[in-house]
Amino acid sequence: MISVEAVITHRDSVGSLDTIDIIQGLAGLQLVPANAARLLRLEGGVQSVASLPLAATARRRITREELQRWLDESPFRLPEDPFNNSFVEELTFFGGSYRVLPGSVEGSAFLFRRLAAAVFRSGEWDAQDPFRREAMALALATLRLSDAVARRAAVERGARPGVGALVIPTEGALNALKDAVRFREDELDELLGDLPRDVLEPLTQEIGLPLTTNREHLGTGPFYARPLLQINGALIVALPHAVLGALLHALVSLAVRHGVIERLASTFRLAVFHSIIESLSYIECPRLHPPLSDPPEGFADAVLSLDTDKVLYLLLVTDPLNDYDGDVIYGEWRDDELRERIEARLLAAETELLFNPTPPNAVLHLIVMQSIGRAAVVGFGDRLEPVRSHRLVMSAAELDVICLLEGGRQLTLWQYARAADRLRDEARVLSFSELDEFDIYRENRSYYLSDEGRPNMVSMAVGGGANMLADVADRFDFHGALGDDGRSVVEVALLHGERRIPIYIPYPPGIGRPRVLVEGLALPIWVVAPERGFEARYRARCAQFADLISYWLWQITPDIAPLAESIAESQDKVVFELELVEDDAWFNDTPAEDDEALAWQVVARDRIGMTVYPAVMDRLSGPTNEGERDIVAELVRAIAAVDGSVADDDFVTAVVDRHAPLGQKKKLVTFRQTNDPRLDDTGAVPQSAAS
């Protein structure tokens, strides 16, 4: 507990200054990634200053030096834990892609995605349902506000949180941050559009709040349920990192008021379950369907494959939202019998699996517990007798991160569980986050940390979760993009796993026709397969050519950028519609019926129809990139045509020579089936002699 006298003394030391300006300054500093590890100090300062009454007359603004000194002397400054979350993410929602600051609530972005799926995509509530309509308005308004704050402050997705000392930027930059969190009435009306201004009331409060001196309320107290301050007709986003968590709480509270909390708990569980099955598919753990009794009410379960001789038993437990208190954010999920019910189900499922006519050699228990902000403490003891199967316990949000980073490694969870149990057989382990522990494990695929003697106690350092989330952001860069239809917003992820290559595909992958997005220009460029049905064997070919074309569009970006800027004045996208001429020559060495390789035409103001013939394979299968140079030339001409111009031959040649010089630079390597793939075997020892 922090001394109330110390907080009052510290607060009153700036009581003669412009308190609104101080609140804006403290809120703005929370938008600086370098200050991530100092959020509680800044948020505590906001809450203490917000308890002061508004002055009747104008007062002097605090100087940058005074603000630095006041924060250095803050009673909230120690101890400050490392920031263990993403600093900023983008959420794809109706109407756009919205930047949010997840704050200290781990998995808050993941939770919003699952809650949105439960409310808006489950079919449980139709579009005219009062709960759904109010939830939609509240979510849209909050996301628009959060996105506006982040964009005003130029906080880009993927920004890594800092770990160092508090940073106060220059006076000009600090003033810009102050402006980023303040919205006049006209600015708010423009931002909300057709939404009523009072839609944000569940997240808003007036200045002059009760003084917060309980350090336990920093991050979880009443202010975090209403992080927006209404002051003199303006709205100040006082705690930017608390907005997303407050939205989650407000949506659940709305369900309580509408009497649909049980329906929300059920649809949320189903949404989380589907997400887990999808996550496990990334590490190639397909779902099995052995005979298994139904799980108890409130649980969901599944059996998945682990290698050829083991299975993973998934048991999902979500917050039933019983007795949810709309006045308390981040309350408690209480169930005194939860551990016993979980362990009873694990034993029952394990018995059924092992007594199956074709039993597995081993079972890994994966217990996934997921709430919507409420905390649940369930202490599990030793592994369950008599089999003592390995067991993992984590949230769905943590599992999602692990699976994304471990894609294709089917035995990841099995190996991790074995290593974790081996460590616990020898030492006491203190870990506050599964991601913190997994981050340590993944470095060497073990807990071998040093050559010193074997420890009898291990404490997992906080911060590994932030490392893993940052790696996910770098590898996938999830965000929403305008779809190729010009109406929808599509969630996309990096195709090549590197931010420097801004080529994306819709997420999750493998659904629908191949579509590839190229960013980095003034407008998005889509390369898409036809909407009409075509034989399944052509899907891979379409995907290959979409990948090929998108790669070269990215490569020639510097030269076509002026054309893209010109097109962007009247269009919001460019779409290359691929059409592969169906012919068996794609799949064997029979000659193509037509010698033409590639043709295109502008079919709409923002669309290029590109027809690819089997003869293109002859051009692409040569020893040099001559065929791909031809494609690059046609891409330049096609982009120019959309701009309403004709590309000069000299310009086209220069672009091709600059980015695809004649030689070995190829995106697509092809071989004829009749070609002999062996290297020159002159002088080689005959196989019979070598053997």
C-alpha positions in Angstrom: 0.0 0.0 0.0 1.4 3.4 -0.9 1.2 6.1 1.7 -1.9 8.3 1.2 0.0 11.2 2.6 2.8 10.7 0.1 0.3 10.7 -2.8 -1.6 13.8 -1.6 1.7 15.7 -1.1 2.9 14.7 -4.5 -0.4 15.6 -6.1 -0.8 18.9 -4.4 2.7 20.0 -5.5 1.2 20.6 -9.0 -2.2 21.7 -7.7 -1.6 25.3 -8.6 -0.9 24.5 -12.3 -3.1 23.7 -15.2 -4.3 20.2 -14.2 -6.0 19.5 -17.6 -2.7 20.1 -19.3 -0.9 17.8 -16.9 -3.5 15.0 -17.5 -3.1 15.4 -21.3 0.7 15.3 -20.9 0.6 12.2 -18.8 -1.8 10.5 -21.2 0.3 11.5 -24.2 3.5 10.1 -22.6 1.7 6.7 -22.4 1.7 6.7 -26.3 5.6 6.6 -26.4 6.7 3.0 -26.8 9.9 3.7 -24.8 7.7 4.4 -21.8 6.0 1.0 -21.8 7.7 -0.1 -18.6 6.7 3.1 -16.9 3.0 2.9 -17.6 1.9 2.4 -14.0 3.8 5.6 -12.9 2.1 7.6 -15.7 -1.3 6.1 -15.0 -1.0 6.6 -11.3 -0.2 10.2 -12.0 -3.3 10.7 -14.1 -5.5 9.2 -11.4 -4.0 11.4 -8.7 -4.2 14.6 -10.7 -7.8 13.8 -11.9 -8.9 13.9 -8.2 -8.2 17.6 -8.1 -11.1 20.0 -8.7 -11.1 22.1 -11.9 -9.8 25.6 -11.4 -12.1 28.5 -12.0 -9.4 30.6 -13.7 -6.6 29.9 -16.1 -3.4 28.5 -14.7 0.2 28.1 -15.8 1.0 25.0 -17.8 3.7 22.7 -16.4 7.1 22.9 -18.1 8.8 19.9 -19.5 11.5 20.0 -16.8 8.9 20.3 -14.0 7.0 17.3 -15.4 10.2 15.3 -15.5 11.0 16.1 -11.9 7.5 15.4 -10.7 7.5 12.0 -12.4 10.9 11.2 -11.0 9.5 11.8 -7.5 6.3 9.9 -8.0 5.3 7.6 -5.2 4.1 5.2 -7.9 7.5 4.8 -9.5 8.7 1.7 -7.6 8.6 -1.1 -8.2 7.7 -1.2 -11.9 7.5 -4.5 -13.7 8.5 -4.9 -17.3 5.7 -4.4 -19.8 4.8 -7.9 -20.9 2.4 -7.3 -23.8 2.2 -5.9 -27.4 2.5 -2.2 -27.3 0.1 -1.7 -30.3 -1.9 -4.1 -32.5 -4.4 -3.7 -35.2 -7.9 -5.3 -35.0 -9.9 -6.0 -38.1 -13.5 -5.1 -37.5 -16.5 -3.8 -39.4 -15.4 -0.8 -41.5 -11.7 -0.9 -41.2 -8.5 -1.9 -39.4 -8.2 -0.2 -36.0 -5.0 0.3 -33.9 -5.4 -0.6 -30.2 -3.1 -0.4 -27.2 -3.5 -3.7 -25.4 -2.0 -2.4 -22.1 -1.2 -4.7 -19.2 -4.0 -7.1 -19.8 -2.4 -10.1 -21.5 -4.3 -11.3 -24.5 -6.8 -8.4 -24.7 -6.6 -8.2 -28.5 -7.1 -11.9 -28.8 -10.1 -11.7 -26.4 -11.7 -8.9 -28.4 -11.4 -11.0 -31.6 -13.1 -14.0 -29.8 -15.8 -11.8 -28.2 -16.5 -10.2 -31.5 -16.8 -13.6 -33.2 -19.3 -14.6 -30.4 -21.5 -11.6 -30.7 -21.3 -10.6 -34.3 -20.6 -13.8 -36.3 -22.1 -16.7 -34.3 -25.6 -16.1 -35.6 -26.9 -16.1 -32.0 -28.2 -12.5 -32.3 -29.7 -11.1 -35.5 -28.8 -7.6 -36.8 -31.8 -6.0 -35.2 -31.3 -7.4 -31.7 -31.0 -4.6 -29.2 -28.0 -6.1 -27.5 -26.2 -6.7 -30.8 -27.0 -3.2 -32.0 -25.7 -1.5 -28.8 -22.7 -3.7 -28.7 -21.9 -2.9 -32.4 -22.2 0.9 -31.7 -20.0 0.7 -28.6 -17.3 -1.4 -30.2 -17.2 0.8 -33.4 -17.0 4.0 -31.4 -14.3 2.8 -29.1 -12.2 1.3 -31.9 -12.5 4.5 -33.9 -11.4 6.6 -30.9 -8.5 4.3 -30.1 -7.3 4.2 -33.7 -7.5 8.0 -34.0 -5.3 8.4 -30.9 -2.7 6.0 -32.2 -2.6 7.5 -35.6 -2.4 11.1 -34.3 0.6 10.0 -32.2 2.1 8.1 -35.2 2.1 4.8 -33.1 2.7 2.1 -35.8 1.7 -1.5 -35.4 4.6 -3.7 -34.4 6.3 -1.0 -32.3 8.2 -2.8 -29.6 7.8 -1.7 -26.0 10.8 -0.1 -24.3 12.4 -1.2 -21.1 14.5 1.8 -20.1 14.0 5.0 -18.3 11.1 7.4 -18.7 11.3 9.5 -21.9 9.8 12.9 -22.2 10.2 14.2 -25.8 10.9 17.8 -26.9 8.3 20.5 -26.1 6.9 20.4 -29.6 6.6 16.6 -29.7 5.1 16.6 -26.2 2.4 19.1 -27.3 1.6 16.9 -30.2 1.1 14.0 -27.9 -1.2 16.1 -25.7 -3.3 17.0 -28.7 -3.5 13.3 -29.7 -5.5 12.4 -26.6 -7.9 15.4 -26.6 -11.0 15.6 -28.8 -13.2 18.7 -29.1 -16.9 18.2 -29.6 -16.7 18.8 -33.4 -13.8 16.4 -33.7 -15.6 13.7 -31.8 -18.7 14.2 -33.9 -16.7 13.8 -37.1 -15.0 10.7 -35.7 -18.2 9.0 -34.6 -20.0 9.7 -37.8 -23.5 8.3 -37.6 -23.0 7.1 -34.0 -24.5 9.1 -31.2 -22.1 11.0 -29.0 -23.3 9.3 -25.8 -22.3 5.9 -27.1 -19.0 6.2 -25.2 -20.8 7.0 -21.9 -20.0 3.5 -20.4 -16.3 4.3 -20.7 -16.5 8.0 -19.6 -16.4 9.8 -16.3 -16.1 13.4 -15.1 -12.9 14.9 -13.5 -12.8 15.2 -9.7 -12.5 11.5 -9.0 -11.8 9.7 -5.6 -8.1 9.7 -5.0 -6.4 6.4 -5.8 -3.8 5.4 -3.2 -4.1 1.6 -3.4 -1.3 0.4 -5.7 -3.4 -2.8 -6.4 -5.9 -0.5 -8.2 -3.2 0.5 -10.6 -4.1 -1.5 -13.7 -7.3 -2.9 -12.2 -9.1 -0.2 -10.3 -12.4 1.7 -11.1 -10.6 4.3 -13.3 -9.7 1.5 -15.7 -13.4 0.8 -16.4 -13.8 4.4 -17.5 -10.6 5.6 -18.9 -12.1 8.6 -20.8 -12.5 12.0 -19.0 -15.2 14.5 -20.0 -13.7 18.0 -19.2 -15.2 21.3 -20.3 -16.9 19.8 -23.3 -13.8 17.9 -24.5 -13.0 14.2 -24.2 -9.6 13.2 -23.0 -8.4 9.7 -23.4 -6.6 9.7 -20.1 -5.5 6.0 -20.0 -5.0 5.0 -23.7 -3.8 1.5 -22.8 -6.9 0.8 -20.7 -9.4 1.5 -23.5 -9.5 -2.0 -25.0 -9.8 -3.7 -21.6 -12.6 -1.2 -20.7 -14.4 -2.1 -23.9 -14.3 -5.8 -23.1 -15.7 -5.1 -19.7 -18.4 -2.8 -21.1 -19.6 -5.4 -23.6 -19.9 -8.1 -21.0 -21.7 -5.6 -18.7 -24.1 -4.8 -21.6 -24.9 -8.5 -21.9 -25.7 -8.5 -18.2 -28.1 -5.5 -18.6 -29.8 -7.2 -21.6 -30.2 -10.5 -19.7 -28.2 -12.5 -22.3 -25.1 -13.2 -20.2 -25.6 -17.0 -20.3 -25.9 -16.9 -24.1 -22.8 -14.8 -24.3 -20.8 -17.2 -22.1 -21.9 -20.1 -24.3 -21.1 -18.5 -27.7 -17.8 -17.1 -26.3 -16.8 -20.7 -25.3 -17.6 -21.9 -28.8 -15.7 -19.1 -30.5 -12.6 -19.8 -28.3 -12.9 -23.6 -29.0 -12.9 -23.0 -32.8 -9.9 -20.7 -32.3 -7.9 -23.3 -30.4 -8.6 -26.0 -33.0 -7.3 -23.6 -35.7 -4.2 -22.7 -33.5 -3.4 -26.4 -33.1 -3.7 -26.9 -36.9 -0.7 -24.6 -37.3 1.5 -27.1 -35.5 -0.1 -29.9 -37.5 -2.2 -31.4 -34.8 -5.4 -32.5 -36.7 -8.5 -33.3 -34.8 -9.4 -36.9 -34.2 -12.9 -38.3 -33.4 -12.5 -41.4 -31.1 -15.4 -42.5 -29.0 -15.5 -40.2 -26.0 -18.2 -39.3 -23.6 -19.6 -35.7 -23.5 -17.7 -33.3 -21.2 -19.4 -31.8 -18.2 -21.5 -28.6 -18.7 -19.4 -25.6 -19.2 -16.5 -27.5 -20.7 -15.5 -28.3 -24.3 -13.0 -30.9 -25.3 -11.4 -32.6 -28.3 -8.8 -35.2 -29.1 -6.0 -34.3 -31.5 -3.1 -36.2 -33.1 0.4 -36.0 -31.8 2.7 -37.9 -34.1 1.6 -41.5 -34.9 1.4 -43.0 -31.5 0.3 -40.2 -29.1 -2.8 -38.0 -28.7 -3.4 -34.6 -27.2 -6.5 -34.3 -25.0 -7.8 -30.7 -25.1 -10.0 -29.5 -22.3 -11.3 -26.0 -22.6 -12.7 -24.2 -19.6 -14.1 -20.7 -20.0 -15.6 -18.2 -17.5 -19.3 -18.9 -17.2 -19.7 -15.2 -16.3 -21.9 -16.1 -13.3 -22.4 -13.1 -11.0 -20.6 -10.8 -13.3 -20.4 -7.4 -11.6 -20.6 -4.5 -14.1 -19.3 -2.2 -11.4 -16.0 -4.1 -11.0 -13.5 -4.5 -13.8 -11.1 -7.4 -13.6 -13.0 -9.1 -10.8 -12.8 -12.8 -9.8 -14.0 -15.9 -11.5 -14.8 -18.0 -8.5 -15.4 -21.7 -8.5 -14.2 -23.6 -5.5 -14.8 -27.0 -7.2 -13.2 -26.2 -10.5 -10.0 -28.0 -9.9 -11.8 -31.2 -8.8 -14.1 -31.1 -11.9 -11.2 -30.6 -14.3 -9.1 -33.4 -12.8 -12.1 -35.8 -12.8 -12.7 -35.1 -16.5 -9.0 -35.6 -17.3 -9.0 -39.0 -15.6 -12.3 -40.0 -17.3 -11.1 -39.0 -20.8 -7.7 -40.6 -20.3 -9.3 -43.9 -19.2 -11.6 -43.9 -22.2 -8.8 -43.2 -24.6 -6.4 -45.8 -23.1 -9.1 -48.5 -23.1 -10.0 -47.8 -26.7 -9.5 -50.8 -29.0 -6.7 -48.9 -30.6 -5.2 -46.9 -27.7 -2.5 -44.4 -28.0 0.9 -44.9 -26.4 0.7 -41.7 -24.5 -1.7 -38.8 -23.7 -0.8 -35.2 -23.3 -3.4 -33.2 -21.3 -3.8 -29.6 -22.5 -6.0 -27.6 -20.1 -7.0 -24.2 -21.6 -8.6 -21.7 -19.3 -9.9 -18.5 -20.7 -11.8 -15.7 -19.1 -12.8 -12.2 -20.3 -10.7 -10.3 -17.8 -11.8 -11.9 -14.6 -9.0 -13.7 -12.7 -9.2 -17.4 -11.7 -6.6 -19.1 -9.5 -6.6 -22.9 -9.9 -3.7 -24.7 -8.3 -3.0 -28.1 -9.8 -0.8 -30.6 -7.9 1.3 -33.5 -9.1 0.5 -35.3 -12.3 -2.5 -37.6 -11.9 -2.0 -41.2 -11.0 -1.8 -43.9 -12.1 -0.6 -42.9 -15.6 1.0 -39.6 -14.7 0.4 -38.1 -18.1 2.1 -34.9 -18.9 0.0 -31.8 -18.6 0.0 -28.2 -19.7 -2.2 -25.4 -18.5 -2.4 -22.1 -20.3 -4.9 -19.6 -21.8 -6.1 -19.7 -25.3 -4.3 -16.5 -26.0 -1.0 -17.9 -24.9 -1.6 -21.1 -26.9 -2.3 -19.1 -30.0 1.0 -17.3 -29.8 3.0 -20.5 -29.2 1.3 -22.2 -32.2 1.9 -19.3 -34.5 5.6 -19.2 -33.8 6.0 -23.0 -33.8 4.2 -23.6 -37.0 4.8 -27.1 -38.5 6.4 -28.6 -35.3 3.8 -31.2 -34.3 5.7 -32.3 -31.2 6.3 -28.9 -29.8 3.7 -29.1 -26.9 4.7 -32.7 -26.1 8.4 -31.9 -25.9 7.7 -28.7 -23.9 5.5 -30.5 -21.4 8.1 -33.3 -20.9 10.9 -30.7 -20.3 8.7 -28.6 -18.0 7.7 -31.7 -15.9 11.4 -32.8 -15.7 12.3 -29.4 -14.4 9.6 -29.5 -11.8 10.7 -32.9 -10.6 14.0 -31.3 -9.6 13.2 -27.8 -8.7 10.5 -25.4 -7.5 9.4 -23.2 -10.4 7.9 -19.7 -10.1 6.3 -18.5 -13.3 3.6 -15.8 -13.8 3.0 -16.4 -17.5 3.2 -19.4 -19.8 4.8 -17.2 -22.5 7.5 -16.1 -20.1 8.4 -19.7 -19.5 8.1 -20.9 -23.1 10.3 -18.0 -24.3 13.1 -19.3 -22.0 12.5 -22.9 -23.2 12.4 -22.1 -26.9 15.9 -20.6 -26.9 17.6 -24.0 -26.6 14.6 -26.3 -26.7 15.4 -27.1 -23.1 15.7 -25.5 -19.7 19.5 -25.9 -19.8 20.4 -22.3 -18.7 24.0 -22.6 -17.5 26.9 -24.9 -16.7 26.5 -24.2 -13.0 25.0 -26.8 -10.6 21.4 -27.9 -11.0 19.1 -25.4 -9.3 16.5 -26.2 -6.7 14.4 -23.1 -7.5 13.8 -21.3 -10.8 12.0 -18.0 -11.2 11.0 -17.1 -14.8 11.8 -13.5 -15.6 8.9 -11.4 -16.7 9.2 -10.1 -20.3 9.3 -13.2 -22.4 5.7 -12.8 -23.3 6.5 -9.4 -24.9 9.3 -11.0 -26.8 7.1 -13.6 -28.3 4.3 -11.2 -29.1 6.8 -9.0 -30.9 8.0 -12.0 -32.9 4.5 -12.7 -33.9 4.1 -9.1 -35.0 7.3 -9.2 -37.0 6.4 -12.6 -38.7 2.7 -12.0 -39.4 1.9 -8.3 -39.2 -1.8 -8.9 -38.8 -4.0 -6.1 -39.9 -7.1 -5.3 -42.0 -6.9 -4.3 -45.6 -9.5 -3.2 -48.2 -10.6 -6.3 -50.0 -10.3 -6.8 -53.8 -14.1 -6.3 -54.0 -13.7 -2.7 -52.8 -16.2 -3.1 -50.0 -15.1 -5.7 -47.4 -12.2 -5.4 -45.0 -10.0 -8.5 -45.0 -7.6 -9.5 -42.2 -4.2 -10.3 -43.8 -0.9 -11.7 -42.7 2.6 -11.6 -44.2 3.1 -14.3 -46.9 6.9 -14.5 -46.5 7.2 -13.8 -42.8 9.2 -10.6 -43.1 8.0 -7.1 -42.7 10.5 -5.8 -45.3 8.5 -7.8 -47.9 5.0 -6.2 -47.8 3.2 -9.1 -49.5 0.1 -10.5 -47.7 -2.5 -13.2 -47.9 -5.9 -13.3 -46.3 -5.9 -14.9 -42.8 -6.5 -17.7 -41.9 -4.9 -19.1 -45.1 -6.2 -21.8 -47.4 -9.8 -20.6 -47.5 -11.3 -19.6 -50.8 -9.6 -18.8 -54.0 -5.9 -17.7 -54.0 -5.5 -13.9 -53.3 -2.3 -12.0 -52.7 -2.0 -8.4 -51.6 0.9 -6.0 -52.3 1.3 -3.0 -50.0 3.9 -0.3 -49.8 2.3 1.8 -52.6 -0.2 4.6 -52.5 -3.0 2.1 -52.9 -3.3 -1.7 -52.4 -2.7 -4.0 -55.3 -4.5 -7.4 -55.3 -3.6 -10.4 -57.4 -6.5 -12.8 -57.4 -7.6 -16.1 -59.0 -11.0 -16.1 -60.8 -14.2 -16.3 -58.7 -15.7 -18.9 -61.0 -15.1 -22.5 -60.1 -12.2 -24.3 -61.7 -10.7 -27.7 -61.3 -8.8 -28.2 -58.0 -5.6 -29.0 -59.7 -5.4 -25.5 -61.1 -5.5 -23.9 -57.6 -1.8 -24.5 -57.0 -0.9 -23.1 -60.4 -3.0 -20.0 -59.7 -1.3 -19.6 -56.3 2.1 -19.9 -57.9 1.4 -17.2 -60.5 -0.3 -14.9 -57.9 2.9 -15.3 -55.8 5.1 -14.6 -58.9 3.3 -11.5 -60.0 3.0 -10.1 -56.4 6.8 -10.6 -56.0 7.6 -8.6 -59.1 5.1 -5.9 -58.2 7.0 -5.5 -54.9 10.3 -5.5 -56.6 9.4 -2.7 -59.1 7.6 -0.6 -56.4 10.1 2.3 -56.6 9.5 2.8 -60.3 5.7 2.3 -60.4 5.2 4.5 -57.2 4.4 7.6 -59.2 1.9 5.7 -61.4 0.3 4.3 -58.2 0.0 7.8 -56.7 -1.7 9.1 -59.8 -4.1 6.1 -59.8 -4.9 6.7 -56.1 -6.4 10.1 -56.9 -9.4 8.4 -58.4 -9.2 4.7 -57.3 -8.8 3.0 -54.0 -7.1 -0.2 -55.3 -5.8 -2.1 -58.4 -6.8 -5.7 -59.0 -5.0 -8.2 -61.3 -7.6 -10.8 -62.1 -5.7 -14.0 -63.2 -7.2 -16.4 -65.7 -5.3 -19.6 -66.4 -6.3 -21.2 -69.6 -7.2 -24.8 -68.8 -5.0 -27.2 -70.7 -3.4 -30.5 -69.8 -0.1 -29.0 -71.0 0.1 -27.4 -67.5 0.7 -30.8 -66.0 2.6 -32.8 -68.6 5.1 -32.2 -71.4 2.6 -32.1 -74.2 2.9 -29.0 -76.4 0.5 -26.2 -75.6 -2.2 -25.6 -78.1 -1.3 -21.9 -78.3 2.1 -20.3 -78.5 0.9 -17.1 -76.7 2.3 -16.9 -73.1 0.6 -13.9 -71.5 -2.1 -11.4 -72.4 -3.8 -8.6 -70.4 -6.4 -5.9 -70.8 -7.9 -3.2 -68.6 -11.4 -4.6 -67.9 -12.5 -1.8 -65.4 -11.1 1.4 -64.1 -9.3 -0.4 -61.3 -9.0 -3.9 -62.8 -6.7 -5.7 -65.2 -7.6 -9.1 -66.6 -4.5 -11.1 -67.1 -4.7 -14.4 -69.0 -1.9 -16.9 -68.6 -1.4 -19.6 -71.2 0.5 -22.9 -70.7 3.1 -21.8 -73.2 4.4 -19.5 -70.5 6.1 -22.5 -68.9 8.4 -22.8 -71.9 9.5 -19.2 -71.3 9.9 -19.7 -67.5 11.8 -23.1 -67.7 14.9 -21.7 -69.4 18.2 -21.4 -67.7 17.8 -17.6 -67.3 15.1 -15.3 -66.1 14.1 -14.3 -69.6 10.5 -15.4 -69.1 10.1 -13.4 -65.9 11.6 -10.3 -67.5 8.8 -10.5 -70.0 6.3 -10.7 -67.2 7.8 -7.7 -65.5 7.6 -5.6 -68.7 3.9 -6.5 -69.0 3.2 -5.5 -65.4 4.7 -2.1 -65.9 2.7 -1.6 -69.1 -0.5 -2.8 -67.4 -0.1 -0.4 -64.4 0.5 2.5 -66.8 -2.6 1.5 -68.7 -4.8 1.7 -65.5 -3.4 5.2 -65.1 -4.6 6.0 -68.6 -1.2 6.3 -70.1 1.2 4.2 -72.3 4.5 3.2 -70.8 7.5 4.3 -72.9 9.5 1.4 -74.2 12.7 2.9 -72.9 11.2 3.3 -69.4 9.9 -0.3 -69.5 13.4 -1.6 -70.5 15.0 0.5 -67.8 12.7 -0.9 -65.1 13.2 -4.5 -66.2 17.0 -4.1 -66.4 17.1 -2.4 -63.0 15.0 -5.0 -61.1 15.3 -8.2 -63.2 18.7 -8.0 -65.0 19.2 -10.9 -67.3 20.6 -13.8 -65.4 19.7 -16.1 -62.5 17.3 -13.8 -60.5 14.1 -15.9 -60.7 11.0 -16.2 -58.5 9.6 -19.3 -60.0 12.0 -22.2 -60.9 10.4 -24.8 -63.2 11.6 -28.0 -64.8 10.2 -30.0 -67.6 9.4 -33.6 -66.5 11.4 -35.0 -69.5 14.5 -33.0 -68.5 17.4 -35.0 -67.0 17.9 -33.3 -63.6 21.4 -34.7 -63.1 24.5 -32.5 -63.2 27.3 -33.2 -65.6 28.6 -36.7 -64.6 31.7 -36.6 -66.7 34.4 -38.5 -64.9 32.1 -39.6 -62.1 32.5 -43.1 -60.7 29.7 -45.3 -61.9 27.1 -46.1 -59.3 27.8 -49.8 -59.4 31.5 -49.3 -58.8 30.9 -46.9 -55.9 28.6 -49.3 -54.2 
